Amino acid sequence: IFIKKTALCLAFEIENQEIIDLLMNDERMKIVEGCFKGKSLKQFTVPDFITEIESNAFSDCSFLNHISISSSVSLFGDHIFSGCSSITKITIPPLIKSISDGSFEGCSSLIEVNI
């Protein structure tokens, strides 16, 4: 399972749709801890087959200004968006029951959070 999750991270990074399609058969897919930490992402769409986003998954992505999170996501880890200083707006999926302290720490451009 660890190999699958690591491969999913790589598949997103290199935009390899074939790898993503192969990994979609897992019932509970997640973006693993620190997967995109510090990457130069500007926009990201969390696909429908993702149900969890682990801690620090997007932390320190200072260029990330738009993220679309699928309504299938039911769990946010700690500090998932900390240090994302360019993000201005985020919509929290309805299945999320709690958001940890520090999840938006350092998000200096964030002006709108929709729940």
Summary of the structure (lengths in Angstrom):
residues: 115
radius of gyration: 13.2
end to end distance: 31.7
largest distance: 37.6
contacts: 335
relative contact order: 0.15
helix: 17%
strand: 18%
